[in-house]
């Protein structure tokens, strides 16, 4: 038993999903480990020992003070000047001068690289990325909360978290700033979403951007230079490739997808569109053995935190059989 616990401890410390459970970063991993712990109570001490080790490992970033940087730079310059004067006074040979020039260039290159590294560190972006099938909850420095869907990326400058760039899909609950009336911006390949404080979903899949507004009011600044405002309960689709914009109200006749609560909510969506959504989120392609099954319409909730369960629910909702073969989902008519 002791050997098993030691082996488990080593595996846990190298397990990314376990670390996600520790830091509460991934809904799927949190659910998995909570369930695993509930069914393996004999290892509870090992689990929490591993958790304490993970939490205890901290890498504190130390920054050099400006005075120290200036002192080191002055020392290098003085040495360069001193060596140069000594060489001139002693009538050094051309060979020594070449060595001196080379050494000086190496020192200066090091100084330039040092300052360049610090410059880019100071202006670096914060990037959040999810893997296929991974959903994470984020809280930005300004208080805005974001649920980032699978196979997505959100990035922003660390000095301005209210101006973000999205590739993929995310649901935003923007923290309003009444005192300053500060705006919040979401940039995609097609448009910019201008926000003060509201709840909305942005999806940049399939060479277009879909914006679904749940609460508040937002403006969209399109790639073509035009702008349009949205009202709650409205879906807007825009693609810069064909420069077309479509406004729709959310009702029983409009196709849309909601996903942030662990379930895809499909509303009159064809099976083809559903499988495209699965491909975007999980990175697994699909193939229809019978083209007619592409037009089957899905309405209702499908669990999205586990691909296997998701497939089983889709089979029940659509009446087809879905087989996983060689990283592809085969849709077979029953």
N, C-alpha and C positions, 0 to 999 in steps of 0.2 A: 504493500500500500504506500509506504514511504517513497519508494522508487517511482511509483505512478504519480504521486503528488509532485515530486521533483521534476519529472518529465513534463507534467502539465504546466508547472510554473514556467519552465523554459519556453514552452510553446506559446503560452499566453503573452509573455514579454515580447515575442516576435510577431504577434498576431495583430494586424491592422484593425480588424473588426472588433477585437477586444479593446483596443485603445480607443476606438470610436465609442464603445460602450462606456468606458471610463470618463471620457470627456463629453458624453452625451451629444455626439456630432451627427449620428446617422440613425434615423428611426428604425430601419431594418435591423441594424446591428444591436440596438438597444432592446428591441423586442426579442431577438434571438437569444441574447445572453440572459435576459430576465427569465425567459422560459427554461434555458439550460440550467441556470442556478436553481430554479424551483424543482427541477427533476434530478438534481445531483447534489443534494444537501451535504453529502459526505465530503465534498470538495470546497465547501464554503470558505474554510480558513485559507485555502490556497488561492481562491479567487480574490479574496480581499487583501491577501499578502501581495499578490501581483498588482492589484489596483494601487496599493500604497507605494509600491516601487515605481510604477509608471508616473504617478502624481509627484513623487519625490524627486524625480529626475528633472531638473530645471537647468536651462542654459541661459544664464543672465548675460545679456548683451552689454559689454562695457564700451563706453565711448570715450575717446581721447578728448581732453579739454583743448580749447583753442590756444591757451597759453603754452601747453606742452607741445602742440604741433608747431607753433611759431618758434619755440626754443630749439627744437630739433632741426627745423629748416635753417635757422641762423647758424647752427653748428656746422651743418653741411656746407653752407655757402662760405663760411670762414675757412673751413678746411680746403675748399676748392681754391679760394683766393690765396691762401698761404702757400699751397703747393705750386700754384702758378707763379707767384713771386719768387719762390725758391728756385724754380726751374730757370726763370729768366736771369736771375742773379748769377747762377752758377754756369750759365751758358750751356744748358743741357743739349744733348744731341737731338736730332730730329726723331730718332727712335723713341727717346724718352718722352718727347712732346706728344708723339702719337699715342703712347700708352696713357699719358695724362688726359688727353682729349677723350680717349675711349672710356677711361674710368669716370671722367666727369659726365660723359653722356649717359653712362649706366646709372649714376647717381641721380641725374636729372630725370631720367626715364622713370626711375623708382618713385621720385617725388610726384611726377605727373600722374602715374598710375595710382598712387596713394590718394591724391586729391580727387581723381576721377572716380575711384571706387567709393569714396565718401560722398561725393556729389550724387552718384546714382543711387546710393543707399538712402540718402536723404530725400530723394524724389521718387523712390520706387513705388510701384503699384501694389495694392493688396489684391490677391487673386484667390477666389474660391471656386473650386472645380469639383464636380461630382462624376462618379463613374456610372457605368450602365446600371440602371435599376436602383441607384442610390438617391435618397432624398435627405437633405439636411436643412436644419433650421438655423438661421443666422440672425444676429442682432448687430446692426451697424452702429458705429460710434455715436451717431446722432439720435439713436433710439428707434430708428426704423427697423422693423422685423421683415425678414425675407425667408420664404420657403423655396429652396432651389431644387428643381426637379432633376431627374437622372440625365446624365450626358449633357450637362449645362455648365456655363462659366459666367461668373459675375466678377467684375474687376472695377477698382476705383483707386484714385490717388489717396494715400493714407492721410493727407491733409484736408481732403474734401470728400467725405463719404456720401454727400448728397448729389453727386454727379457720377452715376455708375454706367457701365457698359455691359450689356447682356447678350450672350449667345446661348440660345436654348430656351428654357422656360422657367419662370419664377413668379411667385405670388408675393405682392408687396403690401405691407401695411405701413404707410409713410407717417412718420411722426411730424405733426404740424408744429410750426414755429410762429405762433401768433405775434410775439413781440417784435420779431425781425421780418416776418413774412418771407422767410427764406424758402426758395423753391427747391424742389427735388427733381432731378432729371434722370431718365432712363434712356440710353441711346442704343438703338439696334442698327442693323444694316440698312433699314428702310426709313426710320423716323426717330424722332426724339419725343418722349413723353414728358410733358411739363406738369408738375404736381405741386400742390401746397400741403395737402394732408388728405389721404384717401386710401381705399382698398381696391386693388386691381390686379389682373393677371396679364402677363405679357408672354407670348409664344413666338419665337423667331424661326420655327421649323419650316422646311419645305419652301425656301426662297420667298418668304413673305412674313409679315408680322401681324399677329392677331392680338388685339387688346380688348379685354373683357373688364368692364367697370362695374364693381359691386356697390361701391359707396363713395360719395363725394363728386367732384367734378375735375376733369383733366382736359388739357389741350394736347393735340398731336401736331408736331411740326414735321411735315413730310419732306422726303428727300428732294421733291420737285420745288420746294420753297413755299408751298401752300400750307395752311394750317386748318385744323378742324377741332371743334370741341365735342366732348362726350358727356352723356348724362348717365346716371346709374341704370343698370339693366340693359346696357347697350354693348354690342360687339362691333368693333371696327377692324376690317382687314385691309391691309395695304401692301403692295409690292412695287418696289421701284423699277423692277424689270419691265412690267407692262403699264406702270403708272396708273393703276386703277385703285379706287378706294370704295369699299362697300360698308354701309351702315346697316345694322340690323338690331332689332329689339330681341331680348331673350324671351322666347315663348316656346310653346310646344312644337312650332313649325321650324324652329331654327336649330341648326346643328351646333353643338358646343360640347366642351369637355371640361370637367372640374376634377381635381386630383389631390388637393392639399391635405385632405383628412384621411389619407390611406386608402382611398377608393376613387377609381375613375367613375365619374358620373357622365354617362353618354346619353345624349338626347337626340334621338332620330339620326344616329350616325351609322353609315354603312360599315360592314365588316371590313372592307378594303381600307377605309380611313382608320378604323380601330387598329388594324394590323400595322399600318404605317406609324401610328402613335406608339405601339409596342416596340417597333423597330427603333424609333428615335430614342425611347427611354431605356431599352434594354440592349440595343446594339445587335439584334438578331433579326435577320431577314425572313420574309414569309413567301410561300409559293402556293397558289391556288390550283388545285388539280382540275377543278371545274370553274370556269370563269363566272358562271351564274351565281356562285356563292358570294362573290364580291359585293353583290347588291343587297345582301341580307341586312336588314336594319336592326340596330341595337339601341335599346333604351333601358336605362337602369344602372345599377351600381356594380362595378367589378373591382375586387380587391387588387391593389397595385403594389403591395409591399413584398410580394413573392411571386416570381414568374410562374412557378408550377401551379400555385393556387389561382393566379390570374388566368392561365390557360384553361384550367378546369371550369372556372366560372364562365369563360367565353364559350366553351363547348356547350354548356347548359343553356346559355342565353341564345345561342345561334343555331343549335341543332346540328353542328358539324363536329367532325373529329379533327383534333390538331395534334400532330405528331412532331416531336423534335428529333431531327436527323442532321448530323454534321453542321451544327450551328445554323440551322434553318428550320422554320416552322412550316410544316406541310399541312394545308387545309384540305380536308377530304370530306366530300359530301356523304352523309349517312344514307 
